[in-house]
């Protein structure tokens, strides 16, 4: 087995998304709990083998089981080992980065996301600084990544994020990536404050689905912001999460990926994580391993056609790769 984790096997693991793991194998420092996006509230862990890593949610009744094996762990399915590697330490939410959610609450009501229901808190600048300092003390850190809900308004959130970025840029010599809901001025303000990469999430490029699952957001507004972001931040510095499993067709994904890459945006195809707090509000289907491979190949071809390179990204999801089958890195 190639380095213990092939692209095909990783696609299978991601399509399932969870594993049962003995708590004796997983000390507290090896677990991480999501505070943003569809997976908010769930605990997970990372397994790395060679250049590939995968993040799996902890779930007792998962068809995958993690067991001790050689000097690391193996992942079993139906009693057969299908992958192996080492548990990887998340410095702050993910390995090698301090990935921090600023506002763990949101005024919007995207139907795939539990954050509006969880009613989390807003971190102070001092708390965020302490988290980055703690991450640098735990291991080798390569970047700071910041994401956020919208606690009061997009404008207030962007202003607060700009303040945070300026503070962190003055204290840490690290690339800083930011993912928020865009405003008319957020792109240039964040770049001037010291952000080096930015992500504005389209969520889906199917307009009918978007209107149902993100009723308070503007897809056109996000796309306009992405165009400006490419002008301001430059090539390979702008990305966008594109959720897979909301009912979109493969043709929609292909057309959406082409539209984004033609703009200079790197699409990050994110398999949907159904959340129990949203049960009954939205119908989702986690993509199969076959579909993940097919769409990743489509994404890779579009990236290469438009001269974009995921491997040039330093912050957020693209270098982490734990949740996704990442083109040019995994496949």
N, C-alpha and C positions, 0 to 999 in steps of 0.2 A: 504494500500500500504506500503510495507516494507521500513521503513525509507524514504519514499517518492521517492526512486529510486532503483528499482530492477535491476539485471543484464540484464534481458530481455528488460526492458524499456530503460536502458542505451544503449543497442545494437541498439534499434530502433532510439534513438536520434543521435547516432554516424552515423548510416546509412544515415540519412538526413544531419547532420553536420552543420546545420544553424538554426537560429530562428529570427523572427521579435520581437524586443523589444522596448518598448516606451523609448525614450531618457530620460524622466524624471525619469525612474527607474535606469538609468545607468549613474552615474556621471563619469567624465573623468578618475578618478583614478581607476575605476572598469573595464576599457577597456584595452586591450592589442593589439598591432599590431605586427604580425610576421615579422621577417627580414631574415628568413632562411627557406629553404625547399619549398615544393610545395605550402604551404599556405602563402608564403611571400607577404607582402603588404596588407593583409586583417586584419580587426579588429574583435575581438571576446571577449567573456566574459566567466566566470566560474560560474557554479552552483554546490553547494555541498549539499548532504543530507546523514547524517550518515558518513560512511566510503567511500562513493563513490562520485566522482566528474566528471563533464563532461564539456568540452569546446565547445562552439557553436559559429560559425561565425555569424556576424550580417548581415542579409539579409531581405530586406523588403518583398519580395515575397515568403519567406519560408513557407512551410506548418505548421511549428511550430510557436506558438506565446507565448511570455512570458508576464505574467500579475502579478500584485500585488496580494498576497494571504496570509491571516493570517499575520504572522510576517515576511514573506519572499516573495517568488515568486512561481508561478506555471507555468508549461509548458503545453499548450493546443495543441491538434491536432484535427481538425474538430470540434472545439468548446468544446471538452471534455478534462478535466485535466488528463494527463497521468503521470505526475511527479511533485514533488515540492521540495523546499529546500531554501537555502540561496545563494544570490550572494556572491562570494568569492573574496577577494582582491588579485590581482596578485602583488607580491612584485616587481618583475622585470620579466615580460613575463609570469610567472606562480606563483601560490601560494607557499609559504614556501621556495622558492628558488630565488637566483639571477641567472637567465638563460639568458646568454648574447651571442649574435652573434658578433664575432670579426670582420671578413671580410664579408661585405654585398655585395660581388661581387665574381665572379668565372670565371676562364678561361675555365672550362669544360662546356659542353653543354648538360646536361642530360635533356631529352625532357619533363619530368614532372615538372621541376623546373624553376620558373621565375627569379631566382636570377641573372643569366647571362644577362638578358634583363633589369633588374631594375637598374643595375650599381650603387649600393650603395657605402658606404664609409667604410674605415677601421678605427676602433676605436683605439685610443691611450691607452697606459697602464694607464695613469692618468684618462682618461674617464671611463675605465672599473672599476678602483678602486672607482671612485665616484659613479658609478652605484651600486656597492656592498654596499658601505656605505649608500647610499640612501635606499636600500632594507632593511638593518638591522635597519634603523630608522623607517621604515613603519610598521614593524611587526616582528613576530618571524621567523627567517630564519634558515633553517636546512642544506643548502648546496649551493655551488657555482657550476654552470654548464656552460660550455663554448662550443660553436659550431662555425663553421666557413666555409665559402667557401674557394676557393683557389685564392687569389688575383694575385699572380705572378707565383708561382710554389709550388708543395707540400712540397718541402724541405724548402723553405723560410717560408711557412705557419707554418710548424711544429716547426721550430726554433723560430718563433715569439710567438707561443702558449706556448712553453717551457719557454720562458722568462716571459710571463704573469703569468703562473702557479707558477713559482718560486717566483715572486713578491707577488702574492696573498697569497701563503702559508706562507710567512714570516709575513703577516699582519693580517690574519684571521684564527682563529682556527675552520675551517669548512672543511668537506669533499669536494673535488674538482673533478668533472667529466669532461671529455673532449671528444668531438666528432669531428674528422677531417678525412681527407683522409690520409691513412697511408703512411709512408716512411720506408725505411730500418732500420732507427734508432729511429723513433718517439716514439715507445712504451717504450723502456728503458729510453730514455731521459725525457719523460713526467713523468714516475714513479719516477725517481731520483729527478725531480724538485718539486715533491709533489702531483702529481695527484693520486687520490685514486681509480678511476674507469675510464674505457675507453669504447668508442663505435666507431667501424668502421662499416659503413653501407654497407651491401651487396646489398641493394635496391631490388633485386629480385634474386631468385635462378634458374630461367628459363634462360638458357644461350642464347637462341635465342632472347628472349625479352631483356635481358641485353645488348646484342650487338647492338640492335636497339635503346634503350632508353638511354644508357650510353656509346656512341661509343668511348669515349676517356679514359674510365676507364678499369681496369683489375679486373675481378671477382676473378681470381686465386690469384692475388696479395693481394686482400682484405682478402681472406680466409687464406692465409699464414700468414698475419699480425694478424688475429684473433687467430690463433694457438699460435703464439708467445705471444700475449697479455694474454692468459690464463696462460701461464707459468710464466709470469712476474707479473701480477696483482693478480692472484689467483682466486679461486672459487667464483662465484656470483659477480664478479667485472667487467665482460666483457659482453657487449651486442651489438646487431646489429639490425638496422631497416630493416624490410622486408616488402616492400610495397605490399598492397593487392588491386587489381583492375586494373592491367596492362595487363590483359589477361591471367594470369597464371591459371592453373587448381588447384583444391583442392589437387590432387595427388602430384603435384609439390610442393605445400606448405608443405604437410605432409612430403615428402622426404627431403625438404630443412630444415624444423624444426628439423627433426631427425639428419641430418648431422651436424647442428650447435650445438644442445644440446649435441651430442656425443663428440664434441670438447670441451665442457664446456662453450659454448657461450649461453647467454639468447636471444632468438629471440623476437623482439618487432614488432608485426604485426600491421602495420600502414595503415589504410584505405586511399586510394588515395584522394587527394583534387584537382579536376580539376581546372586549372587556366586559365582565359580568355586570358592571354598573350601567352599561348601555344596552343590555339585553332587551329585546323587544322594540328598541328605537331604530335599529339599523340591521340590515342583513348583510353579512360579510362572509367571505370565503378565503381562507389563507391559501395562497397559490401553491400548486404542486411543484415538485422539484423539476419536472419537465418544463413547466411554464416559466419558472425562474430562470432556467438555463436559456430557453428560447428568447425571453425578453432581455436578458443580460447581453446576449449576442447582438440583438438588435441595437441596444444602447451602445455597446462597444463600437459597432460599425458606424453609428451616427457620430459618436465622439471623434473617431479617427477621420471620418469624412470632413469634419469641420475643424480639424487640427487641435482638438482639446485632449488634455491628458490628466486623468484622475490622479496619477502619481505625483503631480505637482502640487496637490492640495496638502496643506499642513495641519488643518484644524477640523473639528467636528467629525461627521460620520465618514467621510470619504477615506481618511487614513486609518480610522478605527476598523471598519469593515465587519464588525461583530454581528450586526443585525441584518446585513444584506449580502447578496452575491454581487461583488463589486467588479465592474468591468475594468480590464487592464491591470487589476491586482489579483483577483481570484480566477478570472476567466479571460 
